[in-house]
Amino acid sequence: MNSTQPKVSPKPNGNGTACNKSDHEASAANPLLDYFEKNDKRLIHKWMHYFDIYHRHFAAYRNQQPRILEFGVSHGGSLQMWKEYFGPGAKIHGVDLNPQCQDLEEDDIRIFIGDQEDRGFLRELAETIGPVDILIDDGGHTMNQQIATFEELYPLVAMPGVYLAEDLHTSYWKGFGGGVRKKASFIEYSKRLIDQLNAWHVYRRPTGFSLGDRIEVDALTRSAYSMSYYDSVFVIEKAEIAEPAHRTTGNKSFD
């Protein structure tokens, strides 16, 4: 969160779940949603369709003692939810600007106080906690915060690992520095990452074929296994990526 964050909630009231399941069926199939519905601990505030997205990308890390980093502690409820979901041995780290959040620490939950737009703070954080398996950006939701956090901490995410940024509807809200197709928004910033994922093919384009500025293969090209967009959510699944190769098998059907 940021001290200059506009006083507009990035999570207006909303409801609904994916796949048109009943609330009971959806809750039974998704342990995160089940925890949320039964929650009598610290406050959790989430868009309801996020739970399917979380479970889709995080399920493989359950009971694997993952290291989790979430920006945006708020009342601490989501940190408790991750602790329960990921199981024994999971190490949960939270970051928030509000110093009161420091009092929400408990076993296997550690909280850091700082501004996620402050790149110096982000670098110190990275040095302190080391690599993480999952990073969730649910912080202040301003464009500068989201971009600074991605640029500084995407390398902190292990391979395999997951980088998830949520509440990206603020990319369309002027109060958070966004606007429809505004170049400085995180949504527009993330669109350029799609080109970087495909840089192998720009790098080796046929002679005489011009795409304008050259795009070089870089660390993101070599680590972004997939990019997924959902309503207000952007996810990168990381893995070590080798240069793509193609082959043929079988016999020609005609000359």
C-alpha positions in Angstrom: 0.0 0.0 0.0 1.1 3.6 -0.6 0.6 6.7 1.6 -0.6 8.6 -1.5 -3.0 5.9 -2.5 -6.4 7.4 -3.5 -9.1 6.8 -1.0 -11.1 4.6 -3.4 -11.6 1.0 -2.6 -10.2 -1.3 -5.3 -12.7 -3.9 -4.3 -16.2 -2.7 -4.7 -18.9 -5.1 -3.6 -19.3 -8.0 -6.1 -20.3 -11.6 -6.1 -20.5 -14.6 -8.4 -18.3 -17.6 -9.1 -17.1 -19.2 -12.2 -18.7 -22.2 -14.0 -22.2 -21.4 -12.6 -21.8 -23.8 -9.7 -23.9 -23.5 -6.6 -22.2 -21.8 -3.7 -22.0 -25.2 -1.9 -20.5 -27.0 -4.9 -18.0 -24.3 -5.6 -16.9 -24.2 -2.0 -16.5 -28.0 -1.7 -14.4 -28.1 -4.8 -12.1 -25.2 -3.8 -10.5 -25.3 -0.4 -9.7 -21.5 -0.6 -13.3 -20.6 -1.1 -14.4 -23.1 1.6 -12.0 -21.4 4.0 -13.3 -18.0 3.0 -17.0 -18.9 3.5 -16.3 -20.4 6.9 -13.8 -17.7 8.0 -14.3 -16.6 11.6 -10.7 -15.3 12.0 -9.2 -12.1 10.6 -11.0 -10.1 7.9 -10.6 -11.2 4.2 -11.8 -9.0 1.3 -11.7 -10.7 -2.1 -13.6 -10.6 -5.4 -15.4 -13.9 -5.5 -14.1 -15.0 -9.0 -10.5 -14.8 -7.7 -10.8 -18.0 -5.7 -11.0 -20.2 -8.9 -7.9 -18.3 -10.3 -5.9 -18.8 -7.1 -6.7 -22.5 -6.9 -5.9 -23.1 -10.6 -2.4 -21.6 -10.3 -1.5 -22.4 -6.7 -2.9 -26.0 -6.1 0.4 -27.6 -7.2 2.2 -25.9 -4.3 0.0 -27.2 -1.5 1.8 -29.2 1.1 5.1 -28.5 -0.6 6.4 -26.1 2.0 6.3 -23.1 -0.4 7.5 -19.6 0.3 4.7 -17.0 -0.2 5.0 -13.2 -0.5 1.8 -11.1 -0.5 1.7 -7.3 -0.8 -1.3 -5.9 1.0 -1.8 -7.3 4.5 -4.9 -5.2 5.4 -6.4 -7.0 8.5 -4.2 -10.2 8.0 -7.0 -12.6 7.0 -5.6 -13.6 3.6 -2.2 -14.4 5.2 -4.0 -16.8 7.5 -5.8 -18.2 4.6 -2.6 -18.9 2.7 -1.1 -20.5 5.8 -4.0 -22.9 6.0 -4.2 -23.6 2.3 -0.5 -24.3 1.6 -0.2 -26.5 4.7 2.6 -27.3 7.3 6.0 -25.8 6.6 4.7 -23.0 4.3 6.4 -19.6 5.0 4.1 -16.6 4.5 5.5 -13.1 4.1 3.3 -10.0 4.0 4.1 -6.4 3.1 2.1 -3.3 4.1 2.6 0.4 4.6 0.5 0.4 7.8 2.8 -0.2 10.8 -0.2 -1.6 12.8 0.1 -4.7 10.5 3.3 -5.7 12.3 1.2 -6.9 15.2 -0.4 -9.5 13.0 2.6 -11.7 12.8 2.2 -15.3 14.1 4.0 -18.6 13.6 5.1 -18.9 10.0 3.7 -15.5 9.1 6.2 -12.6 8.9 5.3 -9.1 8.1 7.4 -6.2 6.7 6.4 -2.6 6.7 7.3 -0.5 3.7 6.2 1.2 0.5 6.0 -1.0 -2.5 6.7 1.9 -4.8 10.1 2.4 -3.0 12.5 0.4 -5.1 15.2 0.6 -2.4 12.8 -1.0 0.1 11.9 -3.7 -2.5 15.6 -4.6 -3.0 16.2 -4.8 0.7 13.1 -7.0 1.0 14.5 -9.3 -1.7 17.8 -9.6 0.1 16.1 -10.3 3.4 13.7 -13.0 2.4 15.4 -14.5 -0.6 13.5 -16.4 -3.3 9.8 -17.1 -3.1 7.6 -19.6 -4.9 4.5 -17.4 -5.2 4.2 -13.6 -5.2 0.8 -12.0 -4.9 0.5 -8.3 -5.6 -2.6 -7.1 -3.7 -1.0 -3.9 -2.5 -1.8 -0.3 -3.2 -2.9 -0.9 -6.8 -1.4 2.3 -8.2 0.4 2.0 -11.5 3.8 3.0 -10.1 3.5 0.4 -7.3 2.5 -2.4 -9.6 5.3 -1.7 -12.1 8.0 -1.1 -9.5 7.0 -4.4 -7.7 7.1 -6.4 -10.9 10.4 -5.0 -12.2 12.2 -5.4 -8.9 10.7 -8.7 -7.6 9.8 -10.8 -10.7 13.4 -12.1 -10.6 12.8 -13.1 -6.9 10.2 -15.7 -7.9 11.7 -19.2 -8.2 11.3 -21.5 -11.2 8.9 -23.1 -11.2 6.9 -20.3 -9.5 4.0 -17.9 -9.9 3.7 -14.1 -10.1 0.1 -13.0 -9.7 -1.0 -9.3 -9.8 -4.7 -8.6 -8.9 -7.2 -5.8 -8.9 -5.9 -4.6 -12.2 -9.2 -2.9 -12.9 -7.4 0.1 -11.3 -5.5 0.3 -14.7 -8.7 1.9 -16.0 -9.1 4.3 -13.0 -7.6 7.7 -13.2 -7.4 8.0 -9.4 -4.8 5.2 -9.4 -2.8 6.6 -12.4 -4.7 4.5 -14.9 -7.0 5.2 -17.9 -8.3 3.2 -20.9 -5.3 2.3 -23.0 -3.1 4.8 -21.1 0.5 3.8 -21.8 1.5 4.2 -18.1 -1.1 1.7 -16.9 0.0 -1.7 -15.7 -2.3 -3.4 -18.2 -0.6 -1.6 -21.1 2.8 -2.4 -19.5 1.9 -6.1 -19.2 0.9 -6.2 -22.9 4.5 -5.4 -23.9 5.5 -8.5 -21.9 3.6 -10.6 -24.4 6.1 -9.4 -27.1 8.9 -10.3 -24.8 7.6 -13.8 -24.3 7.7 -14.3 -28.1 11.1 -12.6 -28.5 12.6 -15.9 -29.8 10.7 -15.4 -33.0 11.5 -11.7 -33.4 15.2 -12.4 -32.8 15.3 -15.0 -35.7 12.9 -13.3 -38.1 13.5 -13.9 -41.8 15.8 -11.6 -43.6 14.0 -8.6 -44.9 11.0 -8.9 -42.6 10.8 -5.9 -40.4 8.9 -5.5 -37.1 10.4 -2.2 -36.2 12.4 -2.1 -33.0 14.3 -5.3 -32.4 13.2 -7.3 -29.3 16.0 -9.3 -27.7 15.7 -12.5 -25.9 16.0 -11.7 -22.2 15.5 -13.2 -18.7 11.7 -12.9 -19.0 11.8 -14.7 -22.4 13.8 -17.5 -20.7 11.5 -17.8 -17.7 7.9 -16.9 -18.6 6.2 -20.3 -19.3 2.8 -18.8 -19.6 0.9 -15.6 -19.2 -2.8 -15.7 -18.2 -5.3 -12.8 -18.2 -8.5 -12.9 -16.2 -10.9 -10.2 -15.1 -8.6 -7.9 -13.1 -5.9 -10.5 -12.7 -2.6 -11.2 -14.6 -0.6 -14.3 -13.9 2.9 -15.4 -15.1 3.9 -19.0 -14.4 7.6 -19.3 -14.4 9.8 -22.2 -15.6 13.2 -22.5 -17.3 12.5 -22.0 -21.1 14.9 -23.3 -23.8 14.9 -21.8 -27.3 11.9 -23.3 -29.2 12.6 -25.9 -31.8 10.5 -27.5 -34.4 10.6 -30.9 -36.3 8.8 -32.9 -38.8 7.8 -36.6 -38.8 5.9 -38.7 -41.3 5.7 -38.7 -45.1 4.7 -36.0 -47.5 1.3 -36.2 -49.1 2.3 -34.4 -52.3 5.3 -32.7 -53.8 
